[in-house]
Amino acid sequence: MAFARVHLDESKCVTSGQCVLTAPEVFDQREKDGVGIVLTDSPAPELLGRVQEAAAGCPAAAIRLLHQPAGRVVGG
C-alpha cells in the first residue's frame, strides 16, 4: 500500500538528521535549531523506499507515513 502523506512531529524530533541523510529530497533541518522539516508531504512514488527507511530509522519515531485507503484519490 502506498502512503499518501509524510508527517514529521517537530516536538518529538531530536535533531539527529538521519531523515535528511536518508531522503534529502523529502526532509531538511531548520537552520536555527536543527529540527527536521518535511519539504514535500507527498513525495514521488520512487522515493517510497527511502522515506520508509527514514521513518524506520528515526531515533525519536517522529516520522509517520499516513496511508491512503484503497480506491481513494488524494488531492483529486
C-alpha positions in Angstrom: 0.0 0.0 0.0 1.4 3.4 -1.0 1.4 6.1 1.6 -0.5 9.3 1.0 1.4 11.8 3.2 4.5 12.2 5.3 4.2 13.8 8.7 7.1 14.8 11.0 6.2 15.7 14.6 8.6 18.5 15.3 8.0 18.3 19.0 9.5 14.7 19.0 12.4 15.5 16.7 15.9 15.0 18.4 17.7 16.7 15.5 19.8 13.6 14.6 19.5 14.4 10.9 19.0 10.7 9.9 15.9 11.6 7.8 17.9 14.2 5.8 20.8 11.8 5.2 18.3 9.0 4.1 15.9 11.1 2.0 17.2 14.6 1.3 14.6 15.1 -1.4 11.9 14.9 1.3 13.5 16.1 4.5 15.6 19.0 5.7 16.5 20.6 9.0 15.8 24.1 10.2 18.9 26.3 10.3 18.3 27.8 13.7 17.7 24.7 15.7 18.2 21.6 13.5 14.7 20.3 13.9 13.6 18.3 10.9 11.1 19.6 8.4 9.2 17.9 5.5 10.0 19.5 2.2 7.2 17.7 0.4 4.5 15.8 2.3 3.5 13.8 -0.9 6.8 12.6 -2.4 7.1 10.9 -5.7 6.4 7.1 -5.7 10.1 6.3 -6.5 11.1 7.8 -3.1 8.8 5.4 -1.2 11.7 3.1 -0.1 13.9 5.9 1.2 11.0 7.6 3.0 10.1 4.3 4.7 13.7 3.8 5.6 13.9 7.4 7.1 10.8 6.8 9.2 12.1 3.4 10.4 15.5 4.9 11.2 14.2 8.0 13.1 15.6 7.6 16.6 12.7 9.6 18.0 10.0 7.9 16.0 8.9 11.4 14.9 8.1 10.5 11.3 4.8 8.9 10.4 3.6 7.8 7.0 -0.1 8.3 6.6 -1.6 5.7 4.3 -4.3 6.2 1.7 -7.4 4.0 1.9 -7.8 1.7 -1.1 -9.6 3.3 -4.0 -9.3 6.8 -2.6 -7.6 9.5 -4.7 -5.6 12.0 -2.7 -5.8 15.6 -3.9 -8.4 15.0 -6.5 
